[in-house]
Amino acid sequence: MLAGLVGAESLDGQYRLTAPSGSVVEFEADLLLGFRDRTDSLMTDLVEDPLVLYYRSFGRELDESEARDAWPWNAVEVVTDSSAALVMPGNLREAGRAYESYAVLRMHAVRQDPDVACEELFSREVEAVDGFIDGWVAARLLFGGPAYEPLDELAFAREAGVLAGLILDRSDRQLGGCLQVSRERRAEEIAAYRAWRTERYLPPGGR
């Protein structure tokens, strides 16, 4: 099942992504297959649920300086608990499963109860981004998807335990009016993410 691996290094059954700094994050084959299965299950929700309506399209190709439009919270518009529109980067077609996973998890969050406290809303958004990361890593390492460093960073941030800070630092619009509240309450997490990015993720001298 891993015979089609493209664009990633492997060593002794481990598959890895490499950061601009040269640091790596490694994934065992069984874990990658678990990511694949999770995203397959979420995509089944989209295809087989007759109550779900979604529009899937690909926009223009994005280079790494245009990462804002590639982040899942900007590429996916969840309209209701059963409808969403996805406009994904044209050069990241293999990553469709990642964006679709995010859309399903966002719809699940709305379906649970849209009127919740900011802490719960933030927790649900982290879960949705987590699903996106599973799909992104599976697309990159199992299905030969092209590299796109700004989205690789999400996987590195999750491994480093600073994903929440990244989400807040990048002004995740899905948080709506809770963004500023969450930023104030989680200022230390934002600082931890920024320090990690400078010290561990970017090359010396940054960019």
Secondary structure, 3 states (H helix, E strand, C coil): CCCCCCCCEEECCEEEEECCCCCEEEEEHHHHHHHHHHHHHHHHHHHHCCCCEEEEEECCCCCHHHHHHCCHHHHEEEEECCEEEEEECCCCHHHHHHHHHHHHHHHHHHHHCCCCCHHHHHHHHHHHHHHHHHHHHHHHHCCCCCCCHHHHHHHHHHHHCCHHHHHHHCCCHHHCCHHHHHHHHCHHHHHHHHHHHHHHHCCCCCC
